[in-house]
Amino acid sequence: MKITAAIVSPGLTGFYFDDQKAIKLGREQDGFAYLGEPATPGFSAVRQRGESISVMLLLEDGTVAFGDCAAVQYSGAGGRDPLFLASDFIPVLERDLLPRLIGREVTGFRELAEEFDHLTDAKGNRLHTAIRYGVTQALLDAAARAGRCTMAEVVAREYNCKLIDKPVPIFCQTGDERYTNADKIIIKRADVLPHGLINNVREKLGRYGEKLLDYVSWLRDRARRLGGEDYNPILHIDVYGTIGQAFDDNSDRMADYLAKLELAAAPLKLRIEGPMDRGSKPAQINALAELRRLLESRGIRVEIVADEWCNTLEDIREFVDAQAGHMVQIKTPDLGGINNTIEAVLYARERGTGAYLGGTCNETDRSSQVCVHIGIATQPDQILAKPGMGVDEGLMITYNEMSRTLALLRAKGVFA
């Protein structure tokens, strides 16, 4: 199947770009906005609208394959690529990438994806991760259309995965509406919750961690009250390094606190994402590996999840090999081409580390749908409901795409 034309269009994401550095510095919130000056280069405000770019490939049979270029909410933080604005990057796509797509024959996904994921600009730099993310989504869609099958089948075939009739557990995030939105998640009986957005010590964690302790206890009780005795979700909370901030990055004190959180969550399983942020990849790997060893030696069953400084496929391999955490978040836009996301899930699973097929609230419906197909093929431990922070929309998109695809695969007799 030949690509006869390639078109781009500007779009909006399901959330916003947030200047993480400015928020950590304590910028005051004013309604949904933040006051004060941004602290990260490229930002014009601490919170500004999220933008995307759709890449559409016109195929010779008249069908259109497409994917969405998008970047994470906290762009420019933790070693990530800078802010992704449509007006800045549409010219890059039109100049450096679209001409290379037109006329190409699509006979599969993996080889083409690796080629376009490794393209460089005139200065020899790889293209922005968001561009690589969206273009490879479109290529996977094109390969599925050429093969007259689902995207999940393409991934399974080209990466030697066995398709199984099993949904991937879905992780829903509350954003700052951590009580109302937790109720929504519990009522809809999602598998994992709430993320919680614990990104400030004074306001959200508590100087001694007391606010998060209270919240975990509330979540445990609320899950029972609204979900019933047979509802046992995993509690997964992203603390953005604030536990390290509150306890002076002292591993013993952090472990003591995590033991208290475990008791507060019981009998529910608890995961804590990003307990500390040491400011560089080597330091972060060492800190997470040390904390994991300490927790295991003391019989504390809280699982810690790597996020900050674990951005690329190469990063994920390093964190996994060092056992820096019990689980790695595979933050899909940060990896660039979705071929890297596929490789990352498989690498973690093969080595016994939990694989969280994540991403960001700041994606689109299309990128979420494509990630669902990757999840069905590679079977990570959990997949993020995205985009947005409203719960209902992201969960609907993720759940429904998974349900539709599994029903199609059953009807086709794909499962053994």
C-alpha positions as CSV (number, residue, x, y, z in Angstrom):
1,M,0.0,0.0,0.0
2,K,1.5,3.3,-1.1
3,I,1.3,6.6,0.7
4,T,0.0,9.1,-1.9
5,A,-0.1,12.3,0.2
6,A,0.6,13.5,3.7
7,I,-1.2,16.3,5.5
8,V,-0.9,17.9,8.9
9,S,-3.4,19.9,11.0
10,P,-3.1,21.7,14.4
11,G,-5.0,20.3,17.3
12,L,-5.7,20.6,21.0
13,T,-4.9,18.0,23.6
14,G,-7.0,16.7,26.5
15,F,-5.2,18.9,29.1
16,Y,-2.6,21.6,29.5
17,F,1.1,22.2,29.5
18,D,2.2,22.9,33.1
19,D,5.5,24.4,34.2
20,Q,6.5,21.8,36.8
21,K,9.5,23.8,38.1
22,A,7.3,26.9,38.8
23,I,4.7,24.8,40.5
24,K,7.3,23.1,42.7
25,L,8.6,26.6,43.6
26,G,5.1,27.4,45.0
27,R,3.4,29.5,42.4
28,E,-0.1,30.4,43.7
29,Q,-3.1,28.8,42.1
30,D,-5.9,31.2,41.0
31,G,-8.9,29.1,40.0
32,F,-7.7,26.8,37.4
33,A,-4.7,29.0,36.4
34,Y,-1.5,29.7,38.2
35,L,-0.2,33.2,39.1
36,G,3.4,34.4,38.6
37,E,6.1,33.9,36.0
38,P,7.0,30.6,34.4
39,A,10.4,29.1,35.3
40,T,11.0,26.8,32.4
41,P,12.2,28.1,29.0
42,G,9.5,28.2,26.3
43,F,6.5,28.7,28.6
44,S,4.5,31.9,28.4
45,A,2.5,31.0,31.5
46,V,2.8,28.5,34.3
47,R,-0.2,26.8,32.8
48,Q,-1.1,27.1,29.1
49,R,-3.2,25.1,26.7
50,G,-2.0,21.8,25.4
51,E,-1.4,21.6,21.6
52,S,-1.1,18.7,19.2
53,I,-0.5,18.1,15.5
54,S,-2.4,15.4,13.5
55,V,-0.4,13.6,10.8
56,M,-2.7,12.1,8.1
57,L,-1.4,9.7,5.5
58,L,-3.6,9.3,2.4
59,L,-3.3,5.7,1.0
60,E,-3.7,4.6,-2.5
61,D,-6.9,2.7,-1.7
62,G,-8.5,6.0,-0.6
63,T,-8.3,5.4,3.1
64,V,-6.6,7.7,5.6
65,A,-4.2,6.6,8.4
66,F,-3.5,9.1,11.1
67,G,-1.7,9.7,14.4
68,D,-1.3,12.6,16.8
69,C,1.9,14.3,17.8
70,A,1.7,15.3,21.4
71,A,4.0,16.0,24.4
72,V,3.6,15.5,28.1
73,Q,2.0,17.9,30.6
74,Y,5.3,18.6,32.2
75,S,7.3,19.3,29.1
76,G,10.9,20.6,29.6
77,A,11.1,18.9,33.0
78,G,13.2,15.9,34.1
79,G,15.3,15.8,31.0
80,R,12.4,15.9,28.6
81,D,12.2,17.7,25.2
82,P,11.0,21.3,25.3
83,L,7.5,22.7,24.9
84,F,5.6,21.4,21.8
85,L,3.6,24.2,20.1
86,A,1.9,23.5,16.8
87,S,3.0,26.8,15.2
88,D,6.6,25.9,15.9
89,F,6.6,22.4,14.6
90,I,4.2,22.2,11.7
91,P,6.9,23.9,9.5
92,V,9.4,21.3,10.7
93,L,7.0,18.5,9.7
94,E,6.3,20.0,6.3
95,R,10.0,20.6,5.6
96,D,11.8,17.6,7.1
97,L,9.3,14.8,7.2
98,L,6.2,14.8,5.0
99,P,8.2,14.8,1.7
100,R,9.9,11.5,2.9
101,L,6.5,9.9,3.5
102,I,4.9,10.6,0.2
103,G,5.4,7.7,-2.2
104,R,6.6,5.2,0.4
105,E,5.3,1.7,0.2
106,V,3.8,0.4,3.5
107,T,4.3,-3.4,3.8
108,G,4.7,-3.4,7.6
109,F,5.3,-1.2,10.6
110,R,8.6,-1.9,12.4
111,E,11.1,-1.1,9.8
112,L,9.4,2.1,8.7
113,A,8.9,3.2,12.3
114,E,12.5,2.7,13.2
115,E,13.6,4.7,10.1
116,F,11.4,7.7,10.8
117,D,12.1,7.6,14.5
118,H,15.8,8.0,13.8
119,L,15.5,10.9,11.3
120,T,17.6,13.9,12.2
121,D,17.3,17.6,11.2
122,A,19.9,19.7,9.3
123,K,22.0,20.0,12.5
124,G,22.0,16.3,13.1
125,N,19.6,16.4,16.0
126,R,16.7,13.9,16.3
127,L,13.3,15.3,15.8
128,H,11.2,16.3,18.8
129,T,9.8,13.3,20.6
130,A,6.2,14.5,19.9
131,I,6.8,14.4,16.1
132,R,8.2,10.9,16.2
133,Y,5.3,9.8,18.4
134,G,2.6,11.0,16.1
135,V,4.3,9.9,12.8
136,T,4.8,6.4,14.0
137,Q,1.2,6.2,15.2
138,A,0.2,7.0,11.6
139,L,2.5,4.4,10.2
140,L,1.1,1.7,12.5
141,D,-2.4,2.7,11.4
142,A,-1.3,2.5,7.8
143,A,0.3,-0.9,8.3
144,A,-3.0,-2.2,9.8
145,R,-5.0,-0.8,6.9
146,A,-2.6,-2.3,4.4
147,G,-2.9,-5.7,6.1
148,R,-6.6,-5.4,6.7
149,C,-6.3,-6.1,10.4
150,T,-6.2,-4.3,13.7
151,M,-3.1,-2.4,14.9
152,A,-2.8,-4.9,17.8
153,E,-2.4,-7.7,15.3
154,V,0.4,-5.8,13.5
155,V,2.3,-5.3,16.8
156,A,1.8,-8.9,17.8
157,R,3.0,-10.3,14.5
158,E,6.0,-8.0,14.1
159,Y,7.2,-8.3,17.8
160,N,6.4,-11.9,18.4
161,C,3.7,-11.4,21.0
162,K,0.9,-13.8,21.7
163,L,-2.5,-12.2,21.6
164,I,-4.5,-13.2,24.6
165,D,-8.2,-12.5,25.5
166,K,-7.4,-10.5,28.5
167,P,-8.0,-6.7,29.1
168,V,-5.2,-4.6,30.4
169,P,-5.9,-3.1,33.9
170,I,-6.8,0.6,33.5
171,F,-5.3,3.3,35.7
172,C,-7.4,6.4,36.1
173,Q,-6.1,9.7,37.4
174,T,-7.9,12.4,39.4
175,G,-5.9,15.5,38.8
176,D,-6.4,18.1,41.6
177,E,-10.0,17.0,42.0
178,R,-8.7,14.1,44.0
179,Y,-11.9,13.4,46.1
180,T,-14.7,14.0,43.6
181,N,-12.8,12.3,40.8
182,A,-11.8,9.4,43.0
183,D,-15.5,8.8,43.6
184,K,-16.1,8.8,39.8
185,I,-13.3,6.2,39.4
186,I,-14.6,4.0,42.2
187,I,-18.2,4.1,40.9
188,K,-16.9,3.0,37.5
189,R,-14.7,0.3,39.1
190,A,-11.5,1.1,37.4
191,D,-8.6,-1.2,38.2
192,V,-6.1,1.3,39.5
193,L,-6.4,4.8,41.0
194,P,-6.0,7.8,41.7
195,H,-2.6,9.2,40.7
196,G,-3.5,12.1,42.9
197,L,-1.1,14.8,41.6
198,I,0.8,15.2,44.9
199,N,3.2,17.8,43.6
200,N,3.5,20.2,46.5
201,V,4.8,19.4,50.0
202,R,2.9,22.1,52.0
203,E,-0.4,21.8,50.3
204,K,-0.8,18.2,49.2
205,L,1.7,15.9,51.0
206,G,2.0,17.7,54.3
207,R,5.2,18.7,56.0
208,Y,5.4,15.3,57.7
209,G,3.4,13.5,55.1
210,E,0.2,13.7,57.2
211,K,-2.0,15.0,54.4
212,L,-1.2,12.1,52.1
213,L,-1.7,9.6,55.0
214,D,-5.2,11.0,55.5
215,Y,-5.9,10.8,51.8
216,V,-4.8,7.2,51.5
217,S,-7.0,6.2,54.5
218,W,-9.9,8.0,52.9
219,L,-9.3,6.2,49.5
220,R,-9.3,2.8,51.3
221,D,-12.5,3.5,53.1
222,R,-14.2,5.1,50.0
223,A,-13.3,2.1,47.8
224,R,-15.2,-0.1,50.3
225,R,-18.1,2.2,50.8
226,L,-18.8,2.9,47.1
227,G,-17.3,-0.1,45.4
228,G,-18.2,-2.9,47.8
229,E,-16.3,-5.6,49.5
230,D,-15.4,-7.3,46.2
231,Y,-13.8,-4.2,44.8
232,N,-10.0,-4.2,45.4
233,P,-8.3,-1.6,43.3
234,I,-4.6,-0.9,43.4
235,L,-3.8,2.5,44.8
236,H,-1.1,4.2,42.7
237,I,-0.1,7.7,43.8
238,D,2.4,10.0,42.0
239,V,4.2,12.2,44.5
240,Y,6.6,14.0,42.2
241,G,9.6,13.7,44.5
242,T,7.8,15.4,47.5
243,I,8.4,12.5,49.9
244,G,12.1,13.1,49.3
245,Q,11.7,16.8,49.8
246,A,9.8,16.3,53.1
247,F,12.2,13.7,54.5
248,D,15.5,15.3,53.3
249,D,16.1,12.4,50.8
250,N,16.9,10.1,53.7
251,S,16.2,6.6,52.6
252,D,15.5,5.3,56.1
253,R,13.0,8.1,56.9
254,M,11.3,7.6,53.5
255,A,11.0,3.9,54.2
256,D,9.5,4.6,57.6
257,Y,6.9,6.8,56.0
258,L,6.1,4.3,53.2
259,A,5.5,1.7,55.9
260,K,2.9,4.1,57.4
261,L,1.3,4.5,54.0
262,E,1.1,0.8,53.6
263,L,-0.8,0.4,56.8
264,A,-3.1,3.2,55.8
265,A,-3.9,1.5,52.5
266,A,-4.3,-2.0,53.8
267,P,-5.7,-4.3,52.6
268,L,-5.3,-2.6,49.2
269,K,-2.0,-2.7,47.4
270,L,-0.1,0.5,47.2
271,R,2.3,1.9,44.6
272,I,4.2,5.2,45.0
273,E,5.5,6.9,41.8
274,G,8.5,9.2,41.9
275,P,9.2,9.2,45.7
276,M,12.2,11.4,45.2
277,D,13.8,13.4,42.4
278,R,17.5,13.6,42.7
279,G,18.0,15.9,39.7
280,S,19.9,13.6,37.3
281,K,19.5,10.1,35.9
282,P,22.4,8.4,37.6
283,A,21.5,9.8,41.0
284,Q,17.8,8.9,40.5
285,I,18.7,5.3,39.5
286,N,20.9,4.9,42.6
287,A,18.3,6.4,44.9
288,L,15.4,4.3,43.6
289,A,17.5,1.1,43.7
290,E,18.6,1.8,47.2
291,L,15.1,2.5,48.4
292,R,13.8,-0.6,46.7
293,R,16.4,-2.8,48.5
294,L,15.6,-1.1,51.8
295,L,11.9,-1.7,51.5
296,E,12.4,-5.3,50.5
297,S,14.8,-6.0,53.4
298,R,12.3,-4.5,55.8
299,G,9.3,-6.4,54.4
300,I,7.6,-3.2,53.3
301,R,5.4,-4.2,50.4
302,V,4.8,-0.8,48.9
303,E,6.0,-0.8,45.3
304,I,7.9,2.2,44.0
305,V,7.5,3.4,40.4
306,A,10.2,5.1,38.3
307,D,9.1,8.2,36.4
308,E,11.4,11.3,36.4
309,W,14.6,10.8,34.4
310,C,13.2,7.6,33.0
311,N,12.2,9.0,29.6
312,T,13.7,7.1,26.7
313,L,13.9,3.5,25.8
314,E,17.6,3.6,26.8
315,D,16.7,5.1,30.1
316,I,14.1,2.5,30.8
317,R,16.6,-0.3,30.1
318,E,19.0,1.3,32.6
319,F,16.4,1.6,35.3
320,V,15.2,-1.9,34.7
321,D,18.7,-3.4,34.7
322,A,19.5,-1.6,38.0
323,Q,16.3,-2.7,39.6
324,A,15.6,1.0,40.2
325,G,12.0,0.6,41.3
326,H,9.5,-2.2,41.1
327,M,7.8,-0.7,38.1
328,V,8.7,1.7,35.3
329,Q,6.4,4.2,33.8
330,I,6.7,4.1,30.0
331,K,5.6,7.7,29.4
332,T,4.7,7.1,25.7
333,P,5.3,10.6,24.2
334,D,8.7,10.9,25.9
335,L,9.9,7.8,24.0
336,G,9.4,9.3,20.6
337,G,8.4,6.5,18.2
338,I,5.8,4.1,19.5
339,N,8.2,1.3,18.3
340,N,10.2,2.3,21.4
341,T,7.1,2.0,23.6
342,I,6.6,-1.5,22.4
343,E,10.2,-2.4,23.0
344,A,10.1,-0.9,26.5
345,V,7.1,-2.9,27.6
346,L,8.6,-6.1,26.4
347,Y,12.0,-5.4,27.9
348,A,10.5,-4.7,31.4
349,R,8.3,-7.7,31.3
350,E,11.0,-10.1,30.2
351,R,13.2,-9.0,33.2
352,G,10.5,-9.1,35.8
353,T,10.0,-5.4,36.3
354,G,6.4,-4.0,36.3
355,A,5.5,-2.2,33.0
356,Y,3.2,0.7,33.3
357,L,2.1,1.8,29.8
358,G,1.5,5.4,30.7
359,G,1.7,8.7,29.0
360,T,0.1,12.0,30.0
361,C,-3.2,13.6,30.4
362,N,-2.0,16.0,27.7
363,E,-2.5,13.6,24.8
364,T,-5.4,13.1,22.4
365,D,-8.1,10.5,21.8
366,R,-6.1,9.2,18.9
367,S,-2.9,8.6,20.7
368,S,-4.8,6.9,23.5
369,Q,-6.5,4.5,21.0
370,V,-3.2,3.6,19.4
371,C,-1.7,2.9,22.9
372,V,-4.6,0.6,23.7
373,H,-3.6,-1.6,20.7
374,I,0.0,-1.7,21.9
375,G,-1.3,-2.7,25.3
376,I,-3.4,-5.5,24.0
377,A,-0.5,-6.9,22.1
378,T,2.3,-6.5,24.8
379,Q,0.2,-6.9,28.0
380,P,1.7,-4.4,30.4
381,D,0.7,-4.5,34.1
382,Q,-1.5,-1.4,33.6
383,I,-2.4,1.2,31.0
384,L,-3.2,4.9,31.7
385,A,-6.7,6.1,30.9
386,K,-6.1,9.2,28.8
387,P,-6.3,12.0,27.8
388,G,-7.6,14.6,30.3
389,M,-8.1,14.8,34.0
390,G,-11.9,14.5,34.0
391,V,-11.9,10.7,34.5
392,D,-15.0,9.9,32.4
393,E,-13.6,11.0,29.0
394,G,-10.2,9.3,29.3
395,L,-11.6,6.1,30.8
396,M,-14.4,6.0,28.1
397,I,-11.8,6.3,25.3
398,T,-9.4,3.7,26.7
399,Y,-12.0,1.2,27.9
400,N,-14.2,1.3,24.8
401,E,-11.2,1.0,22.4
402,M,-10.0,-2.0,24.3
403,S,-13.5,-3.6,24.5
404,R,-14.1,-3.1,20.8
405,T,-10.7,-4.5,19.8
406,L,-11.0,-7.6,22.0
407,A,-14.5,-8.2,20.6
408,L,-13.2,-8.0,17.0
409,L,-10.3,-10.3,17.8
410,R,-12.7,-12.8,19.3
411,A,-14.9,-12.7,16.3
412,K,-11.9,-13.2,14.0
413,G,-10.9,-16.3,16.0
414,V,-7.5,-14.8,16.8
415,F,-7.4,-16.1,20.3
416,A,-6.4,-19.7,21.0
